[in-house]
């Protein structure tokens, strides 16, 4: 897995490190990749690896697990 780090200012004025991980199954050319991070408030962050400074989603862990299971099952295939 490739790692990318980003520093964020927390609501309590402490700086937190967010470590984004890209799947080893991602194409080396950078195609359609999603990065995932465990967030400090018990959620999972998702973002587009081609736009690391762009928007990111934060989902509760249970919702992220459910989404991953649905993706693996092919429920969100575009083709």
PyMOL commands that set and color helices and strands:
alter all, ss='L'
color gray80, all
select helices_A, chain A and resi 49-51+61-72
alter helices_A, ss='H'
color red, helices_A
select strands_A, chain A and resi 2-9+15-22+34-38+43-48+56-60
alter strands_A, ss='S'
color yellow, strands_A
deselect
rebuild
show_as cartoon
